[in-house]
Amino acid sequence: MNILVINGSPKGGSSNTYRLTSAFLDGMKQELQDIQTKELSISRMNIKPCLGCFSCWNRTPGQCCIQDDMQHVIQQLLWADVTIWSFPLYYYSVPGPLKNLIDRQLPTLLPFMVENEGQVGSGNHPSRYDMSGKKTVVISTCGFYTAKGNYDGICSLFDHLCGKGNYTAIFCGQGELFRVPELSSRTNEYLSYVKQAGQEYIKGNISVGTQEALNQLLLPRETFEACADASWGIEQSGEKNNSAAKRESDTLIFTRQMAALYCKENYPGKDIVLEMSYTDVNECYQILLGKDGSHVYTDGTLTATTKIETPVTVWRSIAAGEIRGDEAMMQGLYKVKGDFTLMLKWDNYFGGSRPQVKQAETARPQRNTNMNIMLIPWIVLWVASAIHKQWGCLITLGVCALVPLFYYRNRKTFYDILTNTLVTGFSVIMLAGGSEKWLMPLSYLCFGFMWTVSCFGKVPLTANYSMNNYGGEDALQNTLFLKTNRILTMLWGVLYLVTSILTWFLMRTSVSSLVGLINSILPIFMGIFTVWFQKWYPAKVAGGK
């Protein structure tokens, strides 16, 4: 298959639209290996405007009197099985040089008037060449928040050129976002849909589901337009002619765009003042995050609730995904002072301001892990069997039998399975006559050992459950999150290793029936410590201490 790409952007290969075109081509090549591709970059070609002399119809049929690169373009159009027109929207139409190319296709037509079946318009000319079987794809981005309603001129043009419904179009609004590194996670997601469209196109047609994904907004209108306005670095005024406006610094522009991404739907109930102190350029700005939106202050008049001291180069790298924020923090590349809660919920405030692509109706909801599934069997074993050995073990076995039912709504972990196996084993052995004076301490020892050993693995035990509150599995890539959980897991493991020794002594005293309750006292205090440590330790590290 021969594929011709006509790149009509004056920016050539650095065009925003060309990123979509490249993704579409990648999808086609992934699906079909036997593909030959050629590209014509109009910005580097010499294509003069049509003179309207009609020499190509009567004096030199099929040959234009202008000697430039257009003859080569026509040859490539005849060679191609699929022609991809790639261009940005300029004043609701194609860029000027590309319009010249379209006008100069006149030699490929015959001068006679015909009426084609299903044609658009009130007149047509037959092709000089056999164009049957050739296909057309139109890919374009624009600078508006949506493509809808802005491509009427383009659609009308290609309806006339190809016939209505005889070409495939991918129109994307918010095209300028594809050059913003800080939004690469969202734009890359969109590009994956374009690649999928290329794969499906080779097989026949782009599916309805993929087309719906391509029609989704990259950012909500309000967010996009705020980002777009901020990118110019010019303060808006009531004057129509704002030619005297002073351009803002790149750092302030960057801060305004970051503020524009604030998702006010996640307003926590009280205003947040984020102070960004850029240490390498000696600039400081404050972002007020309120219930009605965000606002950037340049005079430092507000009292900051959270202050970030960072080189702007570092923060740009973090925003662009070149370095993880937690890794930069652990390396001491920036510091955070004040309320650290904002950092823990950063994605809620600045990462969720975009429409969510609708999931298929058949898709199952995301299942979270649940620590209670792991803890309850142990607690029942320790409390119930200490009060009454036989009935306690029977109750414990009943709980273990019910645990798998919770896997339908909760994602199970290795520790859930290991717990059910161990607790069931201890209960059966005690029912068979095993001594609880040895088995109870051994159960605490196994429990503590399970926690302690997990500290030496990639993901400590507690992280498998606490990740639900910090972005799910993404949190498992966070160095600070893992270190915090590794410390807590080790402390809990040591606590239960010590508890196993305490239990061994208690089981040989008159209070042996209360051992489960007695051993619950220290975990209560440890739980309070855990809640405090989860906030204190990350804030301590963030402050550079």
Buried (B, 14 or more C-beta within 10 A) or exposed (E): BBBBBBBBBBBBEEBBBBBBBBBBBBBBBBBBEEBEBEBBBBBEBEBEEBEEEEBBBEEEEBEBEBEBBBEEBBEBBBEBEBBBBBBBBBEEBBBEBBBBBBBBBBBBBBEEEEEEEEBBEEEBBEEBBEEEEBBBBBBBBBBBBBBEEBBEEBBBBBBBBBBEEBBBBBBBBBBBBBBBEBBBEBBEBBBEBBBBBBBBBBEEEBBEBBBEBBBBBBBBBEBBBBBBBBBEBBEEEEEEEEEEBEEBBEBBBBBBBBBBBBBBEBBEEEEBBBBBBBBEEEBBBBBBBBEEBBBBBBEEEBEBBBBBBBBBEBBBBBBBBEBBBBBBBBEEBBBBBBBBBBBBBEEBBBBEBBEEBEEEEEEEEEEEBBBEBBBBBBBBBBBBBBBEBEEBBBBBBEBBEEBEEBBEEBBBBBBBBEBBEBBBBBBBBBBEEBEBEEBBBBBBBBBBBBBBEBBEEEBBBBBBBBBBEBBEEEBBEBBBBBBBBBBBBBBBBBBBBEBBEBBBEBBEEEEBEBBBEBBEEBBEEBEEBBEEBBBEBBBEBBBEE
